[in-house]
Amino acid sequence: MTTEMPFPAARLADWLSAHIAGAPPVEIRDICEPAQGFSSRTILFTAAWTENGLLRERPLVARLQRDVAVPMLADVFHQYRVMQAIAAYSKVKVPAVDFMEDDPAVLGTPFFLMDRVEGRVPPDFPSYHEKGWIAEELDAGERERHWWNAVHEMHKLHAIDWSAFPFLADGATSPPGAVFYLERFVARWYHWAADGRAFPLIDEALRFLIANPPPSAQSGLVWNDARLGNTMFRHDGEVAALFDFEVASLGPPEVDLAHWMYLDDVFSLNFGIARIPGIPKEEAAIAGFERIYGWPMPYFSYYQAVAALKILILSVRDYSNNKTMDSPDALPHFLVGRVKLYLERYAAYLSG
């Protein structure tokens, strides 16, 4: 297991000083590195300096580039560009990203800084279905309200036109649909994960989904990690921020909606934990998506199959950069079973 280098706070303080008006001396305080996070290294800290005789303190988050095996996680500035575009073209709640440096001489690796947002995040491990503030402090109605508030914020994210993200378009000249998403994102991740090995179920599922896409009502940003655990909430239940756009791509919004819903099962049933009351069940969730997004989704099982296939592919090869999550052992048949279930449902839908 590799050991992270100590965080060079003094060098960052000097660098920040040079990027603040008047170049005041900067002190870096309250440094903390969360245990979670697979791609870039995350450091929480507070920058403090004196401005016009008054103390200023700015809570910040540093995202530091890592050497990673997964090509889709290799560029720390992928997330930086995505978040900048989100802020430029929408009112979606994402942290401000004001500082970046591509010269590794400063901290030993490229990095960017974003504002630290105050709020609370549902835990992944232990699952929010079992422990933590979602399970222990909220009743079923409050949980449902939090869930739908996050979906409404995600709807704003998906309302941004795909053309706002030309660096994700990969040469596309028309709105990227489900096939674009599968070929340019899922298939590329699978090629890396398989590493020359054969996985017939995944191969067959990819071929079927690429050959039988439903019509796309809209195209835009695909968050690709849409889940409660990447949503920060205020104490009144409103969304404080969406975050973690390391692998954002383009495609239909249903990709994220299906992933959002499927991850509720992954963090409960997949680990042998009962789903917590208040998290909408499948039929109610899909009906709510249709109301919020404004079009019918009779083909939603297609995107459920995409979400289940993507999570199955993530299980094929380790990509965690030696980060340990202390997660419970997943039931080995769950991920495969869900792929088959949703493929069967979509095949039945096609047969009419």
C-alpha positions as CSV (number, residue, x, y, z in Angstrom):
1,M,0.0,0.0,0.0
2,T,1.4,3.4,-1.0
3,T,1.7,6.2,1.5
4,E,0.6,9.7,0.7
5,M,3.2,12.4,0.9
6,P,2.7,15.0,3.7
7,F,0.6,17.9,2.6
8,P,3.0,20.9,1.8
9,A,1.0,23.5,3.6
10,A,3.8,26.1,3.6
11,R,4.2,26.0,-0.1
12,L,0.5,26.3,-0.6
13,A,0.4,29.3,1.7
14,D,3.0,31.0,-0.4
15,W,1.2,30.2,-3.6
16,L,-2.1,31.4,-2.3
17,S,-0.5,34.6,-1.1
18,A,0.7,35.3,-4.6
19,H,-2.9,34.8,-6.0
20,I,-4.7,37.1,-3.5
21,A,-4.9,40.8,-4.1
22,G,-2.1,42.6,-2.2
23,A,-0.2,39.3,-1.7
24,P,-0.8,39.2,2.1
25,P,0.9,36.5,4.2
26,V,-1.4,33.4,4.3
27,E,-1.7,30.8,7.1
28,I,-3.0,27.3,6.4
29,R,-5.0,26.0,9.3
30,D,-7.2,23.0,10.3
31,I,-5.8,20.6,7.7
32,C,-7.8,17.4,7.3
33,E,-7.8,14.6,4.7
34,P,-11.0,12.5,4.5
35,A,-10.6,8.8,4.2
36,Q,-13.0,8.5,1.3
37,G,-12.2,9.4,-2.3
38,F,-10.9,7.2,-5.1
39,S,-9.5,9.6,-7.7
40,S,-7.9,12.9,-6.8
41,R,-6.5,13.4,-3.3
42,T,-8.8,15.7,-1.2
43,I,-7.5,18.0,1.5
44,L,-9.7,20.2,3.7
45,F,-8.2,23.4,5.2
46,T,-8.8,27.0,6.1
47,A,-6.7,29.8,4.6
48,A,-6.4,32.9,6.9
49,W,-4.9,36.3,6.1
50,T,-5.4,39.9,7.1
51,E,-7.1,42.3,4.7
52,N,-7.6,46.0,5.4
53,G,-6.7,45.3,9.0
54,L,-9.4,42.6,9.3
55,L,-8.9,38.8,9.6
56,R,-10.2,36.9,6.7
57,E,-10.7,33.1,6.9
58,R,-11.7,31.1,3.8
59,P,-12.5,27.3,4.2
60,L,-11.2,25.6,1.1
61,V,-10.8,22.1,-0.4
62,A,-7.8,21.1,-2.4
63,R,-8.1,18.4,-5.1
64,L,-4.7,17.1,-5.9
65,Q,-3.9,15.0,-9.0
66,R,-2.9,11.4,-8.5
67,D,-1.2,8.9,-10.7
68,V,-4.1,6.7,-11.4
69,A,-4.5,3.5,-13.4
70,V,-8.0,4.4,-14.7
71,P,-7.7,6.6,-17.8
72,M,-11.1,8.3,-17.0
73,L,-9.8,9.5,-13.6
74,A,-6.4,10.7,-14.8
75,D,-7.1,14.4,-15.2
76,V,-7.9,16.4,-12.0
77,F,-8.9,19.4,-14.2
78,H,-11.7,17.4,-15.8
79,Q,-13.8,18.1,-12.7
80,Y,-12.5,21.7,-12.6
81,R,-13.7,22.4,-16.1
82,V,-17.1,20.7,-15.5
83,M,-17.7,22.7,-12.3
84,Q,-16.7,26.0,-14.0
85,A,-19.1,25.3,-16.9
86,I,-22.0,24.4,-14.5
87,A,-21.5,27.7,-12.6
88,A,-21.3,29.7,-15.8
89,Y,-24.4,28.3,-17.4
90,S,-26.7,27.6,-14.5
91,K,-27.7,28.3,-10.9
92,V,-27.0,24.7,-9.8
93,K,-25.5,24.7,-6.3
94,V,-21.8,23.6,-6.8
95,P,-18.8,24.8,-4.9
96,A,-16.9,27.8,-6.4
97,V,-13.6,26.9,-8.1
98,D,-11.4,30.0,-8.1
99,F,-7.9,28.6,-8.1
100,M,-6.0,26.1,-10.2
101,E,-2.3,25.3,-10.8
102,D,-1.0,22.8,-13.5
103,D,2.6,23.2,-12.5
104,P,3.6,20.3,-10.3
105,A,6.4,22.3,-8.8
106,V,4.1,24.0,-6.3
107,L,2.6,21.0,-4.4
108,G,4.3,18.1,-6.3
109,T,1.3,17.6,-8.5
110,P,-1.3,19.7,-10.3
111,F,-4.3,20.8,-8.2
112,F,-7.3,23.1,-7.9
113,L,-9.0,24.7,-5.0
114,M,-12.7,25.0,-4.4
115,D,-14.7,26.7,-1.6
116,R,-15.8,24.4,1.2
117,V,-19.6,24.4,1.6
118,E,-21.2,24.0,4.9
119,G,-23.8,21.2,5.3
120,R,-24.0,17.5,5.9
121,V,-23.7,14.5,3.6
122,P,-25.4,11.1,3.8
123,P,-22.8,8.5,4.6
124,D,-21.9,5.6,2.3
125,F,-20.1,3.5,4.9
126,P,-21.9,2.8,7.1
127,S,-24.8,3.1,4.8
128,Y,-27.3,5.9,5.3
129,H,-30.0,3.2,5.2
130,E,-28.7,1.9,8.5
131,K,-26.8,4.6,10.4
132,G,-26.0,8.3,10.5
133,W,-28.2,11.4,10.5
134,I,-30.5,10.3,7.6
135,A,-31.4,7.1,9.5
136,E,-31.3,8.4,13.0
137,E,-32.5,12.0,12.9
138,L,-35.1,12.1,10.1
139,D,-38.5,10.6,9.9
140,A,-39.7,9.0,6.7
141,G,-41.3,12.2,5.4
142,E,-38.2,14.2,5.9
143,R,-36.1,11.6,4.2
144,E,-38.4,11.7,1.2
145,R,-38.2,15.5,1.1
146,H,-34.4,15.4,1.1
147,W,-34.4,12.8,-1.7
148,W,-36.7,14.8,-3.9
149,N,-35.0,18.1,-3.2
150,A,-31.8,16.6,-4.5
151,V,-33.6,15.3,-7.7
152,H,-34.9,18.8,-8.3
153,E,-31.4,20.2,-8.0
154,M,-30.2,17.5,-10.4
155,H,-32.9,18.5,-12.9
156,K,-31.3,22.0,-13.0
157,L,-28.0,20.3,-13.8
158,H,-29.5,18.4,-16.6
159,A,-31.2,21.5,-18.0
160,I,-27.8,22.8,-19.1
161,D,-27.4,22.3,-22.8
162,W,-24.8,19.8,-23.9
163,S,-23.0,22.5,-25.9
164,A,-21.9,24.1,-22.7
165,F,-19.4,21.2,-22.3
166,P,-17.5,21.1,-25.6
167,F,-14.5,19.4,-23.9
168,L,-16.8,16.4,-23.2
169,A,-18.3,16.2,-26.7
170,D,-15.5,14.1,-28.3
171,G,-16.3,15.6,-31.7
172,A,-20.0,15.2,-31.5
173,T,-22.0,17.5,-33.8
174,S,-25.5,16.5,-32.6
175,P,-27.0,16.0,-29.1
176,P,-25.2,12.9,-27.6
177,G,-27.7,10.1,-26.9
178,A,-27.5,6.8,-25.1
179,V,-25.3,5.2,-27.7
180,F,-22.8,8.0,-27.4
181,Y,-22.7,7.6,-23.7
182,L,-22.3,3.8,-23.9
183,E,-19.6,3.9,-26.5
184,R,-17.6,6.9,-25.3
185,F,-17.8,6.3,-21.5
186,V,-19.1,2.8,-20.4
187,A,-17.3,0.9,-23.1
188,R,-14.0,2.7,-22.5
189,W,-14.2,2.0,-18.8
190,Y,-15.0,-1.6,-19.5
191,H,-12.1,-2.0,-21.9
192,W,-9.8,-0.8,-19.1
193,A,-11.5,-3.0,-16.4
194,A,-11.6,-6.2,-18.5
195,D,-7.9,-5.9,-19.2
196,G,-8.1,-8.5,-22.0
197,R,-10.4,-10.8,-20.1
198,A,-13.7,-12.0,-21.4
199,F,-17.0,-11.2,-19.6
200,P,-19.8,-12.6,-21.8
201,L,-22.7,-11.1,-19.9
202,I,-21.2,-7.6,-20.0
203,D,-20.3,-8.0,-23.7
204,E,-23.8,-9.2,-24.6
205,A,-25.5,-6.5,-22.5
206,L,-23.4,-3.7,-24.1
207,R,-24.2,-5.0,-27.6
208,F,-27.9,-5.2,-26.8
209,L,-28.1,-1.7,-25.3
210,I,-26.1,-0.1,-28.1
211,A,-28.3,-1.8,-30.7
212,N,-31.6,-0.9,-29.0
213,P,-31.6,2.7,-27.6
214,P,-34.8,4.4,-26.7
215,P,-35.5,7.9,-28.1
216,S,-33.8,10.8,-26.3
217,A,-35.9,13.7,-25.2
218,Q,-32.9,15.7,-24.0
219,S,-29.1,15.6,-23.9
220,G,-26.7,17.3,-21.5
221,L,-24.3,16.6,-18.7
222,V,-24.2,13.2,-17.2
223,W,-23.0,13.5,-13.6
224,N,-22.1,9.8,-13.6
225,D,-21.9,9.6,-9.8
226,A,-25.4,10.8,-9.0
227,R,-26.3,9.6,-5.5
228,L,-27.3,10.9,-2.1
229,G,-23.6,10.5,-0.9
230,N,-22.5,13.1,-3.4
231,T,-25.2,15.6,-2.2
232,M,-24.7,18.0,0.7
233,F,-27.8,19.2,2.5
234,R,-28.5,22.2,4.7
235,H,-30.2,21.4,8.1
236,D,-33.5,22.6,6.7
237,G,-33.4,19.9,4.0
238,E,-32.5,22.1,1.1
239,V,-29.6,21.2,-1.1
240,A,-26.3,22.9,-0.2
241,A,-24.2,21.5,-3.0
242,L,-23.8,18.8,-5.6
243,F,-20.2,17.6,-5.9
244,D,-17.7,15.0,-7.3
245,F,-17.8,15.4,-11.1
246,E,-14.6,13.5,-11.7
247,V,-16.1,11.3,-14.5
248,A,-18.8,13.6,-15.8
249,S,-19.7,12.9,-19.5
250,L,-22.6,13.6,-21.9
251,G,-25.8,11.8,-22.6
252,P,-29.5,11.7,-21.6
253,P,-30.5,12.7,-18.1
254,E,-32.1,9.3,-17.5
255,V,-28.6,7.9,-17.1
256,D,-28.2,9.8,-13.9
257,L,-31.8,9.3,-12.7
258,A,-31.5,5.5,-13.0
259,H,-28.1,5.6,-11.3
260,W,-29.5,7.7,-8.5
261,M,-32.3,5.3,-7.9
262,Y,-30.2,2.1,-8.3
263,L,-27.5,3.3,-5.8
264,D,-30.2,3.3,-3.1
265,D,-30.4,-0.5,-3.7
266,V,-26.7,-0.9,-3.9
267,F,-26.2,0.8,-0.5
268,S,-29.0,-1.3,1.1
269,L,-30.1,-4.6,-0.5
270,N,-26.7,-5.2,-2.1
271,F,-25.2,-5.2,1.5
272,G,-28.0,-7.1,3.1
273,I,-29.6,-4.0,4.6
274,A,-33.3,-3.2,4.5
275,R,-34.2,0.0,2.5
276,I,-34.9,2.8,4.9
277,P,-38.5,4.1,5.0
278,G,-38.9,7.4,3.1
279,I,-36.7,6.6,0.1
280,P,-39.2,6.4,-2.8
281,K,-39.7,3.0,-4.3
282,E,-39.3,2.3,-8.0
283,E,-42.8,3.1,-9.3
284,A,-43.1,6.3,-7.3
285,A,-39.6,7.4,-8.2
286,I,-40.1,7.0,-12.0
287,A,-43.5,8.8,-11.8
288,G,-41.8,11.6,-10.0
289,F,-39.0,11.8,-12.5
290,E,-41.6,12.1,-15.3
291,R,-43.4,14.9,-13.5
292,I,-40.2,16.9,-12.9
293,Y,-38.6,16.3,-16.3
294,G,-41.8,16.7,-18.2
295,W,-41.8,13.6,-20.5
296,P,-43.0,10.0,-20.1
297,M,-40.3,7.3,-19.5
298,P,-41.9,4.0,-20.4
299,Y,-38.4,2.8,-21.4
300,F,-36.8,3.5,-18.0
301,S,-35.7,-0.1,-17.6
302,Y,-33.2,0.6,-20.4
303,Y,-31.4,3.1,-18.2
304,Q,-31.8,0.9,-15.2
305,A,-29.9,-1.7,-17.2
306,V,-27.3,0.9,-18.1
307,A,-26.9,1.9,-14.4
308,A,-26.6,-1.8,-13.2
309,L,-24.2,-2.6,-16.0
310,K,-22.0,0.4,-15.1
311,I,-21.8,-0.7,-11.4
312,L,-21.1,-4.3,-12.4
313,I,-18.2,-3.0,-14.6
314,L,-16.8,-1.0,-11.7
315,S,-16.6,-4.3,-9.7
316,V,-14.5,-6.1,-12.3
317,R,-11.2,-4.4,-11.5
318,D,-10.0,-2.4,-8.5
319,Y,-9.7,1.3,-9.1
320,S,-9.5,2.6,-5.6
321,N,-5.9,3.8,-5.4
322,N,-5.4,2.0,-2.1
323,K,-8.2,3.8,-0.4
324,T,-10.0,1.6,2.0
325,M,-13.7,2.1,2.6
326,D,-14.5,-0.5,5.3
327,S,-17.5,-1.5,3.3
328,P,-19.4,-4.7,4.0
329,D,-19.0,-7.5,1.6
330,A,-21.5,-7.2,-1.2
331,L,-23.7,-10.1,-2.1
332,P,-22.0,-11.5,-5.2
333,H,-25.1,-12.3,-7.2
334,F,-26.9,-8.9,-6.7
335,L,-25.1,-6.9,-9.3
336,V,-25.3,-9.6,-12.0
337,G,-28.9,-10.3,-11.1
338,R,-30.0,-6.7,-11.5
339,V,-28.3,-6.4,-14.9
340,K,-30.3,-9.5,-16.1
341,L,-33.5,-8.3,-14.5
342,Y,-33.5,-4.9,-16.2
343,L,-32.4,-6.3,-19.6
344,E,-35.3,-8.7,-19.4
345,R,-37.7,-5.9,-18.6
346,Y,-36.5,-3.7,-21.5
347,A,-36.6,-6.6,-23.9
348,A,-40.2,-7.2,-22.8
349,Y,-40.9,-3.5,-23.4
350,L,-39.5,-3.7,-26.9
351,S,-41.6,-6.8,-27.7
352,G,-44.6,-4.7,-26.7
